[in-house]
Amino acid sequence: MIMMNYLLSRKSFLGMALACLSVSTSISNAAEAQLKIGSLVPKNSLYHRQLMEIGEAWKKSQIGTPRFNVFTDGSQGGEAEMVRRMRIGQLQAALLSVVGLREIEPSIAALQNLPLAFRSWDELDYVREKMRTGMEKKFLEKGFVVLAWGDAGWVRFFSKQAAWSPEDFKKMKFFAWGAEAEQQEIMKSLGYTPVPLEPTDILPAIQTGMINVVPSTPYFALASQIYNSAPNMLEINWAPIVGAFVINKKTWDEMSPDAQKILRTSSDDAGAVIRKQARKEVEEAVEAMKKWGLQVNQPNAEQMKEWRALSEALYPRIRGKMVPADTFDEVFAHLKTYRSTKNP
């Protein structure tokens, strides 16, 4: 009997010890919760501030002593590298453009890599919303949760020498994303000279003459001071820079439902602010750069015909190579519907 009581007491003690250990481990894990967010965006920019707000909202949803960091200016590498870091847990989330997003899901390229396809923000919004549910499902299947959609303005061409027509740019060396080998191949086939680099290499490359034209949004050109070395801007809305805030599914699944709800709401709010402000800042950035010497070059009607002819020559090369054929077709089907309904 004494032995029985002893064993029961011992079992009880062990049970309590294990329970305490479990609670202790939970508290320890909660205390160590962290959210590392990567991006190429400049420090203290609109995008950085919104990422900080997302981080603060996440922090308040946690217990213990959670920590979050927002890494700006490409300090975690280019976008392809940030996707790799998310996959191995060195980063948990990132604000990426299509360049990085297509490392996860190639079909996303349809929203950015179709030159002159979108004529307005309304068209982009319409197509993105039509494709959003299916696109987010594809990302989830690849291990990532899309928390917010954003954009960063229209790509324009900033160059050292003034240029107006597609032919003018054949004499120049273009910055090209290092991760987009297909784009470089297409450019070369059409007589252009791409130089693959990371965004952090743009400024020294243009200062030394390694490149002399940079496809960039006005906001980025202003923030990075590219326009000082490339003081000519071709005023043509070549393509929108589309982005999304994504988190790896492992991190997402480890969060409580309440924390997920808070993070999704704060991210969605940030995406709305980014879209609204980024579009406004396109023209504001241009006006600011003009005061410091930027020359805005407006193509005439004949030159615009040449640009449209170039874009149409690019589409067969892009379809099935840079953009999956079915997604390419879906975008143009939505555009056709939108234009017949909104602007018959």
Residue pairs with C-beta under 8 A, 6 or more apart in sequence:
27 63
27 64
30 62
30 63
30 64
30 66
31 64
31 65
31 66
32 64
33 62
33 64
33 66
33 67
34 66
34 67
34 68
34 69
34 92
35 55
35 58
35 59
35 66
35 67
35 68
35 69
35 92
35 93
35 251
36 68
36 69
36 71
36 90
36 91
36 92
36 93
37 51
37 54
37 55
37 68
37 69
37 70
37 71
37 91
37 92
37 93
37 94
37 95
38 71
38 75
38 76
38 77
38 82
38 85
38 86
38 91
38 93
38 94
38 95
39 47
39 48
39 51
39 70
39 71
39 72
39 82
39 94
39 95
39 96
40 72
40 73
40 74
40 78
40 79
40 97
40 199
41 47
41 48
41 51
41 72
41 73
41 95
42 48
42 72
42 73
42 220
42 223
42 224
43 72
43 73
45 72
45 219
45 223
46 273
46 274
46 277
46 278
46 281
47 95
47 150
47 152
47 274
47 278
48 70
48 72
50 270
50 273
50 274
51 70
51 95
51 245
51 270
52 70
53 266
53 270
54 245
54 263
54 266
54 267
54 270
55 68
55 69
55 70
56 68
57 262
57 263
57 265
57 266
58 66
58 68
58 259
58 262
58 263
58 266
59 66
59 67
59 68
60 262
61 255
61 256
61 258
61 259
61 262
61 263
62 259
71 91
73 200
74 198
74 199
74 200
76 82
76 85
76 90
76 91
77 85
77 198
78 100
78 177
78 178
78 179
78 198
78 199
78 200
79 94
79 96
79 97
79 99
79 100
79 101
79 103
79 179
80 99
80 100
80 103
80 178
80 179
82 91
82 94
82 96
82 100
83 94
83 96
83 100
83 103
83 104
85 91
86 92
86 93
86 94
86 144
86 246
86 248
87 143
87 248
89 248
89 250
92 247
92 248
92 251
93 147
93 245
93 246
93 247
93 248
93 251
94 100
94 245
94 246
95 150
95 243
95 244
95 245
96 243
96 244
96 245
96 246
97 112
97 152
97 241
97 242
97 243
98 108
98 109
98 111
98 112
98 113
98 241
98 242
98 243
99 177
99 179
99 180
100 179
101 108
101 243
101 244
101 246
102 108
102 109
103 179
104 139
104 142
104 143
104 144
104 246
105 135
105 138
105 139
105 142
106 323
106 324
107 135
107 138
107 323
107 324
107 326
107 327
108 135
108 242
108 244
109 322
109 323
109 327
110 131
110 323
110 324
110 327
110 328
110 330
110 331
111 124
111 127
111 128
111 131
111 240
111 242
111 331
112 239
112 240
112 241
112 242
113 183
113 239
113 318
113 322
113 323
114 239
114 315
114 318
114 323
114 328
114 331
115 238
115 239
115 310
115 311
115 314
116 236
116 237
116 238
116 239
116 307
116 308
116 311
117 239
117 311
117 331
117 332
117 335
118 124
118 127
118 237
118 239
118 240
118 335
119 237
121 151
121 240
121 279
122 338
122 342
123 335
123 338
123 339
124 151
124 240
124 242
126 334
126 338
127 331
127 334
127 335
127 338
128 149
128 242
130 334
131 327
131 330
131 331
131 334
132 149
135 146
136 145
136 146
139 145
139 146
139 246
140 146
140 249
143 248
143 249
143 250
144 246
144 247
144 248
144 249
145 246
145 247
145 248
145 249
145 252
146 244
146 245
146 246
147 244
147 245
147 246
147 247
147 263
147 264
147 267
147 268
147 271
148 244
148 245
148 267
148 268
148 270
148 271
148 274
149 242
149 243
149 244
149 271
149 275
150 242
150 243
150 244
150 245
150 270
150 271
150 274
150 275
150 278
151 240
151 241
151 242
151 243
151 274
151 275
151 278
151 279
152 217
152 219
152 220
152 241
152 243
152 274
152 278
153 217
153 218
153 219
153 220
153 240
153 241
153 278
153 279
153 281
153 282
153 285
154 217
154 218
154 237
154 238
154 239
154 240
154 241
154 282
155 215
155 216
155 217
155 237
155 238
155 239
155 240
155 241
156 215
156 216
156 217
156 218
156 221
156 233
156 234
156 235
156 236
156 237
156 238
157 163
157 169
157 213
157 214
157 215
157 233
157 234
157 236
157 238
158 213
158 214
158 215
158 216
158 221
158 226
158 227
158 230
158 232
158 233
159 169
159 172
159 212
159 213
159 214
159 230
159 232
159 233
159 234
160 172
160 206
160 212
160 213
160 229
160 230
160 231
160 232
161 172
161 212
161 232
162 232
162 295
162 297
163 169
163 172
163 213
163 232
163 234
163 297
164 234
164 297
164 299
164 300
164 303
165 299
165 303
165 306
165 307
166 306
166 307
166 310
167 306
169 192
169 213
170 191
170 192
170 193
172 193
172 212
172 213
173 193
173 194
173 195
173 210
173 211
173 212
173 213
174 187
174 192
174 193
174 194
174 195
174 211
174 213
174 214
174 215
175 194
175 195
175 197
175 202
175 205
175 206
175 211
175 213
175 214
175 215
176 183
176 184
176 187
176 194
176 195
176 196
176 197
177 183
177 196
177 197
177 198
177 199
178 196
178 197
178 198
180 196
180 322
181 196
182 321
182 322
183 194
183 322
184 194
184 196
186 314
186 317
186 318
186 321
186 322
187 193
187 194
188 194
189 317
190 310
190 313
190 314
195 205
195 210
195 211
197 205
197 210
197 211
202 211
202 214
202 216
202 224
202 226
203 224
203 225
203 226
203 229
204 210
205 211
206 212
206 214
206 226
206 229
206 230
207 229
212 230
213 230
214 221
214 226
214 230
215 238
216 224
216 226
217 241
217 282
217 285
218 233
218 281
218 282
218 283
218 285
218 286
218 289
219 278
219 281
219 282
219 285
220 226
221 227
221 230
221 233
221 285
221 289
222 285
222 288
222 289
227 233
227 289
227 292
227 293
227 294
228 292
231 293
231 294
231 295
232 294
232 295
232 297
233 286
233 289
233 294
233 295
233 296
233 297
234 297
234 299
235 296
235 297
235 298
235 299
236 299
236 304
236 307
245 267
245 270
245 271
247 263
252 260
255 263
286 294
286 296
290 296
299 307
315 328
318 328
319 325
319 328
319 329
320 328
323 331
